[in-house]
Amino acid sequence: MGLLKNLLTATGVFFSLVGVGLMFATADTVTAVYGKPPPAKSLFAFATRGTFEIAYGALLVLSRNWGSDERFKIGIVTAGLGLGLIFDVNAHAAASGFEPFSLSNPTYAGVSVLTLLLVVAVVLNKMEPGIFEKDKTGGVRKSTRTRPKRA
């Protein structure tokens, strides 16, 4: 089905783009993502976070060429990071000057939907193959299958 493969790739590209924005245009990116400009004392922390997001985004994009089991592990970690991000931003929202958790806020809604999609994709990844697609590696290989001779 490839849902987890494609979702991790799209998430990786998004993380990398946001990371580049956090490194080079920190105040503008934080304003665009969170809706308010950041406090001046937290600009360095956001710029440092941009480095992590670029590296993690590259890992997510590279996972496209790895096996299903590795993508499952990375999907679990990414879903956990999404939940942690929701909890962390909500717990420190008042101190940072941002709004508390609300699904009407596009940032919280986006992270919540992404995390939910990742959980669904991880579950579907473990259900494959057999439920939604045929086993790619099981059965008889083409090279060993006997073929009838044509007259």
Contacts in CASP RR format, 6 or more apart in sequence:
PFRMAT RR
TARGET T0000
AUTHOR 0000-0000-0000
METHOD contacts of the structure
MODEL  1
MGLLKNLLTATGVFFSLVGVGLMFATADTVTAVYGKPPPAKSLFAFATRG
TFEIAYGALLVLSRNWGSDERFKIGIVTAGLGLGLIFDVNAHAAASGFEP
FSLSNPTYAGVSVLTLLLVVAVVLNKMEPGIFEKDKTGGVRKSTRTRPKR
A
1 124 0 8 1.000
1 128 0 8 1.000
1 132 0 8 1.000
1 133 0 8 1.000
2 125 0 8 1.000
2 128 0 8 1.000
3 120 0 8 1.000
3 121 0 8 1.000
3 124 0 8 1.000
3 125 0 8 1.000
4 68 0 8 1.000
4 71 0 8 1.000
4 72 0 8 1.000
4 75 0 8 1.000
4 118 0 8 1.000
4 121 0 8 1.000
4 122 0 8 1.000
4 124 0 8 1.000
4 125 0 8 1.000
5 63 0 8 1.000
5 64 0 8 1.000
5 71 0 8 1.000
7 117 0 8 1.000
7 118 0 8 1.000
7 121 0 8 1.000
8 60 0 8 1.000
8 61 0 8 1.000
8 63 0 8 1.000
8 64 0 8 1.000
8 71 0 8 1.000
8 74 0 8 1.000
8 75 0 8 1.000
8 78 0 8 1.000
8 121 0 8 1.000
9 60 0 8 1.000
9 61 0 8 1.000
9 63 0 8 1.000
9 64 0 8 1.000
11 57 0 8 1.000
11 60 0 8 1.000
11 78 0 8 1.000
11 114 0 8 1.000
11 118 0 8 1.000
12 56 0 8 1.000
12 57 0 8 1.000
12 58 0 8 1.000
12 59 0 8 1.000
12 60 0 8 1.000
12 61 0 8 1.000
13 57 0 8 1.000
13 61 0 8 1.000
15 53 0 8 1.000
15 54 0 8 1.000
15 56 0 8 1.000
15 57 0 8 1.000
15 60 0 8 1.000
16 53 0 8 1.000
16 54 0 8 1.000
16 57 0 8 1.000
16 58 0 8 1.000
16 61 0 8 1.000
18 29 0 8 1.000
18 33 0 8 1.000
18 50 0 8 1.000
18 53 0 8 1.000
19 29 0 8 1.000
19 49 0 8 1.000
19 50 0 8 1.000
19 51 0 8 1.000
19 53 0 8 1.000
19 54 0 8 1.000
20 50 0 8 1.000
20 54 0 8 1.000
21 28 0 8 1.000
21 29 0 8 1.000
21 50 0 8 1.000
22 29 0 8 1.000
22 30 0 8 1.000
22 46 0 8 1.000
22 47 0 8 1.000
22 49 0 8 1.000
22 50 0 8 1.000
22 53 0 8 1.000
23 47 0 8 1.000
23 50 0 8 1.000
23 51 0 8 1.000
23 54 0 8 1.000
26 38 0 8 1.000
26 43 0 8 1.000
26 46 0 8 1.000
26 47 0 8 1.000
27 37 0 8 1.000
27 38 0 8 1.000
27 43 0 8 1.000
29 46 0 8 1.000
30 36 0 8 1.000
30 37 0 8 1.000
30 38 0 8 1.000
30 46 0 8 1.000
31 37 0 8 1.000
31 38 0 8 1.000
33 107 0 8 1.000
34 98 0 8 1.000
34 107 0 8 1.000
35 98 0 8 1.000
35 107 0 8 1.000
36 97 0 8 1.000
36 98 0 8 1.000
38 46 0 8 1.000
38 96 0 8 1.000
39 96 0 8 1.000
39 97 0 8 1.000
42 96 0 8 1.000
56 81 0 8 1.000
59 74 0 8 1.000
60 74 0 8 1.000
60 78 0 8 1.000
63 70 0 8 1.000
63 71 0 8 1.000
63 74 0 8 1.000
68 125 0 8 1.000
68 128 0 8 1.000
71 125 0 8 1.000
72 122 0 8 1.000
72 125 0 8 1.000
72 126 0 8 1.000
75 118 0 8 1.000
75 121 0 8 1.000
75 122 0 8 1.000
76 122 0 8 1.000
78 118 0 8 1.000
79 115 0 8 1.000
79 118 0 8 1.000
79 119 0 8 1.000
79 122 0 8 1.000
80 115 0 8 1.000
82 111 0 8 1.000
82 114 0 8 1.000
82 115 0 8 1.000
82 118 0 8 1.000
83 115 0 8 1.000
85 111 0 8 1.000
86 101 0 8 1.000
86 108 0 8 1.000
86 111 0 8 1.000
86 112 0 8 1.000
86 115 0 8 1.000
89 96 0 8 1.000
89 98 0 8 1.000
89 101 0 8 1.000
89 107 0 8 1.000
89 108 0 8 1.000
90 100 0 8 1.000
90 101 0 8 1.000
90 108 0 8 1.000
93 99 0 8 1.000
93 100 0 8 1.000
93 101 0 8 1.000
94 100 0 8 1.000
99 105 0 8 1.000
101 108 0 8 1.000
102 108 0 8 1.000
103 109 0 8 1.000
103 112 0 8 1.000
124 132 0 8 1.000
129 135 0 8 1.000
129 136 0 8 1.000
END
